Structure formats: structure tokens, C-alpha cells
Amino acid sequence: MRNIGSKKMGKTKANNNIPDNSIELNENGLLKLYCSNNHGTSFREVSVGLRNSGKNSNDRRIDVVRIENDTNEKVYKYSTNKDPFMNLVKTDKYNIELVEIKKKLNRGVIGQIIVGEYLFKKKFKVNNITKAIVYHIGDSLLEEFCKENKIKLIQY
């Protein structure tokens, strides 16, 4: 990697000094692509587990919760910004997008987003939400399932 101005650029192709602007398409790279291509205020690793759900239940987290507002691509860590998060969620003024990110679309990530929506609604008492999965490697049968079940797909 090399820095050009304030942007990190990929390695140059061959020896021609033309930057390869590709981002590595792992979960962190996909997160960066998603957040840079979608306006709003995003919060990472949002806890949706319920504290009183019993000893055999772990905390669950959603990779990204994006509040669709006029803010330009702000990304915060949920654990250190709970008050601003709650202020935005409770207004009912904005649509909320719940996002799970995986390199490959699979049944596990589909289950995560479905359960995440259920837990999010239960914890925050909101209904103005959409579910989305960001991924790189697709599966046509699972993509069909997602479309039929109103799960937005974002492939990079």
C-alpha cells in the first residue's frame, strides 16, 4: 500500500506507476466499500443481544446499522457512541438498514440477518428497517431466496 494525499492506494500495476485502486475484498474491505457508497450515519458491531435472555444465550451483534440521513458517510463504533445511536434510532424519522458482511454469501449470513432483524426490533422497538447483506462471492440459489424474502443484496 502507498499513500497518495489522504487516500491509501493499492500497489501499482506492474512497473507503470498506475495505482491499482482495488480494495481487498475481505470483510474489512467490503465494509469500507459499503460505507463509502452509502450516505448516512453507520454504527459498527451493534449489540442486539438481550441481557436477560438467560445463561445459555450470548450477545449478538450486527456488523453495521446505517441510519439513512443526510450525513455523509460517518462511521462510528457502537460501543462508544450508544447515546448518539439511540437518539437517531428513536426519532422514527429515518430508515434504518441492518447489514451483515461476509466475503461469500451463504446460509449462515442469511440466518444472521434474519435473526438480527428480529432481535433489533425486539430491543429497540422500531419497524422502519431493511435487511441487507454485503458480499463478494455469490450463490444464485441463495440470491433468489434473499430477493423473495426481502433481503437487499449488495455485491462488490
C-alpha positions as CSV (number, residue, x, y, z in Angstrom):
1,M,0.0,0.0,0.0
2,R,1.1,3.6,-0.6
3,N,-0.4,6.9,0.5
4,I,-1.5,9.5,-2.1
5,G,-2.7,12.6,-0.3
6,S,-5.1,11.3,2.3
7,K,-6.1,8.2,0.4
8,K,-4.4,4.8,0.7
9,M,-3.9,3.4,-2.8
10,G,-3.1,-0.1,-3.7
11,K,0.1,-1.3,-5.2
12,T,0.9,-0.1,-8.6
13,K,0.3,-2.4,-11.6
14,A,3.5,-3.8,-13.0
15,N,6.1,-1.1,-13.1
16,N,4.0,1.6,-14.8
17,N,3.1,3.6,-11.6
18,I,-0.6,3.4,-12.4
19,P,-2.2,2.8,-9.0
20,D,-4.3,-0.3,-8.5
21,N,-7.2,1.2,-6.7
22,S,-8.7,-2.2,-5.7
23,I,-9.6,-2.8,-2.1
24,E,-9.0,-6.2,-0.8
25,L,-12.4,-7.9,-0.8
26,N,-12.3,-9.4,2.7
27,E,-14.9,-8.3,5.3
28,N,-13.0,-5.1,6.2
29,G,-12.6,-4.1,2.5
30,L,-16.3,-4.8,1.9
31,L,-17.2,-2.7,5.0
32,K,-15.2,0.2,3.6
33,L,-16.9,-0.1,0.2
34,Y,-20.3,-0.2,1.7
35,C,-19.8,2.8,4.0
36,S,-18.2,4.9,1.3
37,N,-21.0,4.2,-1.2
38,N,-24.0,4.8,1.1
39,H,-24.8,8.1,2.8
40,G,-25.8,8.1,6.4
41,T,-24.5,7.5,9.8
42,S,-23.2,4.0,10.4
43,F,-22.5,2.2,13.6
44,R,-20.3,-0.9,13.7
45,E,-20.9,-4.0,15.8
46,V,-24.3,-3.1,17.2
47,S,-25.3,-5.3,20.1
48,V,-28.7,-6.7,19.8
49,G,-28.4,-9.5,22.4
50,L,-30.8,-9.2,25.4
51,R,-29.1,-9.1,28.8
52,N,-31.9,-11.0,30.5
53,S,-32.1,-13.8,27.9
54,G,-30.6,-16.5,30.0
55,K,-27.2,-18.1,30.7
56,N,-27.1,-20.1,27.6
57,S,-27.5,-17.1,25.2
58,N,-24.6,-15.0,24.0
59,D,-24.7,-11.4,23.0
60,R,-25.4,-11.0,19.3
61,R,-24.1,-8.1,17.1
62,I,-25.0,-6.7,13.7
63,D,-22.0,-5.8,11.6
64,V,-23.4,-2.4,10.6
65,V,-26.5,-0.4,11.4
66,R,-26.9,2.5,8.9
67,I,-29.2,5.4,9.7
68,E,-30.3,6.8,6.3
69,N,-29.8,10.5,6.8
70,D,-28.1,13.4,5.1
71,T,-24.8,12.8,6.9
72,N,-22.0,11.9,4.5
73,E,-20.5,8.5,5.2
74,K,-19.9,8.8,9.0
75,V,-18.9,5.5,10.7
76,Y,-18.8,5.1,14.5
77,K,-18.2,2.2,16.8
78,Y,-21.5,1.5,18.6
79,S,-19.9,0.6,22.0
80,T,-18.5,4.1,22.4
81,N,-21.4,6.0,20.8
82,K,-24.6,4.5,22.3
83,D,-26.3,7.8,23.1
84,P,-26.0,9.3,19.6
85,F,-27.1,5.9,18.2
86,M,-30.2,5.9,20.4
87,N,-31.1,9.5,19.5
88,L,-31.1,8.6,15.8
89,V,-32.9,5.3,16.2
90,K,-35.7,6.7,18.4
91,T,-36.6,9.6,16.2
92,D,-38.5,7.4,13.7
93,K,-37.5,10.0,11.2
94,Y,-35.0,7.8,9.3
95,N,-35.0,4.4,7.6
96,I,-32.6,2.0,9.3
97,E,-30.6,-0.6,7.3
98,L,-29.2,-3.6,9.1
99,V,-26.1,-5.0,7.3
100,E,-24.2,-8.3,7.6
101,I,-21.0,-8.5,5.7
102,K,-19.3,-11.7,4.5
103,K,-16.9,-12.5,1.7
104,K,-19.2,-15.3,0.5
105,L,-23.0,-15.3,0.5
106,N,-24.0,-18.4,2.5
107,R,-26.9,-19.8,4.6
108,G,-25.1,-18.6,7.8
109,V,-25.1,-15.0,6.9
110,I,-28.7,-15.2,5.8
111,G,-29.6,-16.6,9.2
112,Q,-27.6,-13.9,10.9
113,I,-29.5,-11.1,9.2
114,I,-32.9,-12.7,9.8
115,V,-32.2,-13.3,13.5
116,G,-30.5,-9.9,13.7
117,E,-33.7,-8.1,12.4
118,Y,-35.8,-10.0,15.0
119,L,-33.5,-9.1,17.9
120,F,-33.1,-5.5,16.7
121,K,-36.9,-5.0,16.6
122,K,-37.3,-6.5,20.0
123,K,-34.5,-4.5,21.6
124,F,-35.1,-1.1,20.0
125,K,-38.8,-1.3,19.3
126,V,-38.6,0.1,15.7
127,N,-40.1,-1.2,12.5
128,N,-38.6,1.2,9.9
129,I,-35.8,-1.2,9.0
130,T,-34.5,-3.1,6.0
131,K,-32.1,-6.0,5.9
132,A,-29.0,-6.1,3.7
133,I,-26.1,-8.5,3.0
134,V,-22.8,-7.2,1.6
135,Y,-20.7,-9.9,-0.1
136,H,-18.3,-10.6,-2.9
137,I,-18.9,-14.2,-4.0
138,G,-22.5,-15.1,-4.8
139,D,-24.7,-18.1,-5.0
140,S,-27.6,-17.9,-7.4
141,L,-30.0,-20.0,-5.4
142,L,-29.3,-18.1,-2.2
143,E,-29.6,-14.8,-4.1
144,E,-33.0,-15.9,-5.3
145,F,-34.0,-16.8,-1.7
146,C,-32.9,-13.4,-0.5
147,K,-34.8,-11.5,-3.2
148,E,-38.0,-13.4,-2.4
149,N,-37.5,-12.7,1.4
150,K,-36.8,-9.0,1.0
151,I,-33.2,-9.2,1.9
152,K,-31.3,-6.5,0.0
153,L,-28.1,-7.8,-1.7
154,I,-25.1,-5.7,-2.3
155,Q,-22.3,-7.4,-4.2
156,Y,-18.8,-6.0,-4.8
